Amino acid sequence: MPRPLRHRFVPRPPFLGGTLQTLRGVAWPIRPALPRPGHRLRIPLPDGDQLAASLHLPAAEGAPERRRPLALLVHGLVGTENDPCLRAAARALIERGFPVLRLNLRGNALSGPRSTSHYHIGRAEDLRDVLRALPPALTEAGVAVAGWSLGGGLVLNLLGRHAEEEGMPRLLAGAAISAPLDPAAAHAAMEAHRLFGPLLLALYRREVLAVARARDLDAGLRVAAAAARSVREFEAMVSAPRFGFPSYATYVELTRPGRALPAIRVPTLLLQAADDPIVPAASLEAVDWADCPAVQPVLAAGGGHCGFEDVRLGRDPMQTRALVAFFEGAAEAAAAGQAGASAGAMAAATAHQGAGSEPSSTAQAAARAAPA
């Protein structure tokens, strides 16, 4: 069984350890500035809900054969388009000429006013419906999709379950950062963490109950939401029955992103940290990677949950450098009319080095290994 690529990670002080790295990635109050203002979109879903999104177009359109694919970025649990890790990636991609769409899931702080329901890790059809709803001018060069935490799980479920459905644009690459391959294991880790467990529960409960127009959250479920003592209990007492699952065990098994990995045919980067306090690195060991040829797992020695703030000079953390190099490779491969992303990814890595923004060795190794 192929094992994940191992990446040596040296944290940048003061972000030492998984907890501080996590706070840096998802809760740092100083958010990366974006090079271009976004255009606010309201993307309709088939059931009438609308998702808020910010679209950033590159400064100038290049030659048609050099156009970059659209990069769709998806936040995690209780997140928004403004999460620090997501904004850092958006900035780097915009500067590389990618059009970027920062999406807000249904029920979050920005999409909530026009939502009648909420997201969950198995609701990848929302991403599918967003991609179907976008005008062809945005997607004709292809799409690369990235997600962080729960958003990473949604991306994996999208790629494994909906990528080839009718009406989908051409998907060129995927990336999942700190994605919970096994939601039950992630819930247990949250429950055991004295800081993140209570904090995530409080934020999650507040977000769910704040959707004033929710049509699938009856009085009994609202009482259960108030009574839940952990994210695991919340999912068992609220999310599972709310979305029609007969039990918590069924809910986490049927929505588990790890189930989707063997079906993924798009070159996909899967980045995890050994010291992630929310997503146990051991979840990688439960996967038979020989059955997942399109997915390149990378296990960094540190980085926490969506942090990956390392000692390299420059403003971009390791996760951003890896993501940009991987998506550059997919773009170069598509522009060259190649069948796979590997050669293009390595060419992009070389070009980045010459431009003074060398991607990490993790990105180079992941790009080299990405199959057709």
N, C-alpha and C positions, 0 to 999 in steps of 0.2 A: 504494500500500500504506500504510494508516494506521501511523504510527509510535507507539511507546510515549509516554505522557505523561512529560514530564521534570519532575523535582522537585528544586528547589534544596535542598541538604542542608548544614547547618552542624554539624559534630561538636562534641560537648561534651567539653572537655578533662577528663582527659588522653587520651581515646579518639580519637586523631588517626590517621587512616589505616586501611586495610582490616584489617590484622592485629590491631590493638588493638580495633577495633570487633567483630571476630569473637570475640575472647576475652571481650569484655564480654557478647556475646549467648549464648554456649554454654558458657562455662567460669568465669564469675564466681562466686567462692565464696559471696558473700552473695546468697542467693536471695530473691526477693520473697515476703513473707508473704501467705498467703491469708486472706480474711476469714471463711471458714467451713471447718471440718474436712471432709475428704472421707470417703466411705463406700467401703471397699475392695470391689471386685467382682472376680470371676473369670468371664470371659465365655467360654463354650465355643465351640470351632470344630468344624466337621463331622468333622474327622479325629481329634478327641479332645484336641487341645491346648487350653490355656486361656490367655487373655490377662488380665494384671492391669490394672486400671483404677481410677481414683479418681473417684467421682461427687460433685459438689458441687451441692446444691439451693439455690435462692434462699431468702432469709430468710422470705418469706411469699408465698403464691400470690396473685396479683392476680385481677381479674375475668377470666373465661375469654377474652374477646376481647383481653386485654392480655398473655396468657401469652407468654413468650419461647420461641423454638425451642431445642432442645438444641444446644449447641455442642460438637462432637467435635474434640479437639485431638490432633495426631499429631506425635511427635518425629522427629528426624533420625538419621543414621548414628551408632551407638554412644551414642545418647541415651536418656533416660527421661522419664517424666512430670514430672520435677523440673528439666529444663533451664531456665535462667533466663528465656530468651525465652518459653518456653511458660507458665511460672508467671506472668510479667507479664501475658500475655494472659488467663490464667485469672482472675487477680485482678480485672482490669478488667471482664471479662464477668460475673463473679459479682456484682460491685457494681452492675451494670446490670440485674440480675434474670434473667440467663440461667442455666439449669442447665448445668453444664459437666462433660464426661466427658474426663478426661486418660487417654489410652490408651497402653499399653506394647505394642510390637510383639513378635511371637513371637521368642523367643531373646534378648531384651535382658536387662538385669540383673534386672528384676523379674518378667518373664514366663518367663525361662529355666528355672526349676525345674519348670515344667509344660509345657515345650515339647519336641517331638521333632524340630524343624526350626528354620529361621531365616527372617527376613524378607529380601526384596530389593525393589528399586524397582518391579518389575513385579507384585508380589504384592498387588495392590489388592483381590483377592477376599477377603482377610482383613478389610479394612475393610467390604466389603459384608456379609460374614457376621456381623460384630459388629453392624452396624445391623439386620440381620434378626433377630438374637437378642435385641435390647433389648425390654423390655415396651412395649406401645403407650402406656401412660401417660407414658412418657418422650419419645416421638417424635410424639405426636399433634398437637403444635403445629408440627411440622416440624423439620428438622435443618439446621444450618449447619456446614460442615466446614473446618477449617484445618490446614495442615501446614507444617513448617519443614524446609528442606533436603530430604533424601530423603523425609521425611514429606510435604513439599509435592508432590514427584513422585508419591507414592502417591495423594494427593488428586486430582491432575489425572487420573491413570489411572482412579481410581474414577469421577470425574464423566464422563469421556469414554467409559468402557467398561461401566460397571455401573449407572449412575444409574436407568435405566428397567427394570431387571430385576424379575421377579416377587418380591414380598415386601419390596421396598425401601420405606422410609418416604419421605415427601415431602421432597426436598432443596431448600432455599430459596436457599442461597448457598454459595460456596466461596472459599477464600483459600489461596494458595501463596506462602510467603515464602522467597526464596533457593532456589527449586527448580531442580535440574539438568535443564533441558529436554533436554540432550544429555549423557547419562552419560559417553560417551567423552571429551568435552571437559572435563568435571569431573574425570575420572580423570587426564587429562594435566595439568591445573592443580595437582591435589594432588601429583602426582609432581614437579612443578617447584618446589614450595614447600619450602624447607629445614626449616621448623618443622612445618607441618601435614601434609606428606606422611608423614614417619616416624611422627609421633604418631598420626595416624588409622589407619595400617596396624597399629601395635602394639595400639591399643585394639580395632580391628575383629577382628584375629586372636585376641586374648584372649577377646573376647565369643563368637565363633563356637565356639572350642574349649572354652569353659566349659559348653556345653549338654551335660550328661553323658548325657542320654537321646536324643541325636540319632540317628535311625535312618537318615538319608540322608547321613551323613558317614563313609564307610568309611576304613580305614587309609590307603589311597592318597591320599585327599583330605586327610587330616590331615597327611600328609607334605608334600603340596603347599602346604598352608596355612602350615606352618612355613618352607617354602623361598621363599615369595613375597617379593619385594623392594619391592613397591609395591602400592597399592590396585588399580591396573589389573591387575597380575599376579595378585593374589589373585582378582579377579573372573574373569579368564581361566582360571586353573588350578583354581579351587575352585567359585565360584558357577555359572559357565556349565555345566560338566559335572554338578554336583550337582543342578541343577534342570532337566536334560534339554535344554539348548541345545547344538547341535552345535559352536558356536564362540563366541569372545568377540564377534566382529562381529555374529553373529546375536542374541546375548544383549542387547547394548546397543541394537540397532536395534528389536527387538521389545518391549523394555521402555521405550523412550524416551518420556518424557512429552510431548515435542513432537508425537508422532504422535497423541496423544489430543485435542489442543486443538481441532481443527475439529469434533469430535463433541460438545463440551460445550454443553449447553443451559441450564445453571444459571448465573446471574450470578456471575462469578468474578473476584476480584482477584488479580493476579500482580505481586508486588513484588520487584524486583531492585535491586542496588546496582552502580554503575559500578566500584567498587573492590573488589568481592568477590574474595578470593584463591582461592576454591574453585570458584565457578560463573562462568565468563566471561560478561560482559555481552553479548559478541558473539553469544551464542546467541539473543538476542532478534531479531537482524537476519536470522536464517535463517528466521523464521516469516512467512508471508503472513497478516498480521492481518486482512485482508479476508475470509479464510476462517474466522475465529474470532470471530464477532460477539458471543458471550456472554462473552468474556474481555477484561478491561481490563488491559493491561500498563502498569506504572509503573516507570520507571527513575530511581532516586534518584542524585544526584551522589556520594553516599557512603553509608556504613552497613555496609560489610564484608559478612560472611556471617552473617545473622540478628542483627546488632547494632542498627543504626539508632538509636544513642543520640545525640540531637541537643541543641541548646542551649536548646530551649524549657523554660520553667519547668514544674515538675510532675514526677511520678515515672514517667510512662509514656513510653517511647520512641516515635518516629514510627511504627514498624511496629504497635505496639499501638493507637495512636490511629486509624490507618487501618483496621485490622481491626475495631475496635469500631464505628466509624462505618458501615462497610460492612455488618456484621451487624445493626446497629440498623436500617439502611434496609430490609434484607430482612424483619426482624421487623415493622416498621411497615407495610410493603407487604402482608405476609401478614395482619396483623391487620385492615387496612382492606379486605381482599378484592380487592386490585389484582392485575392480571395480571403486572406487572413490578416490579422493585425500585427503579427510578430515583427516582420521586417520593418514596417512603418513605425512601430513603437520604438525600435532601436535607432532608426534614423532620426526620429524626433529627439530621442535622448541625446544623440550626438550633437544635433543642432543646438539644443538647449545649452550644452556645455560650452559651445562656441559663443553663445550669446551671453554667457556669464551667469546663467541661472541653472546650474547643473542639477538634474534630478538626483534623488538619493539612489544608492545602490539597490535599495528595495524596488524602486520603480523600474530600474533597468532589468533586474532579475525577473520581475513580474511580467514586464513587456516581452522579454525573451521567451518566457514560458507560455505566453498566451497562445492558444491554438486557434486554428481557423474555426 
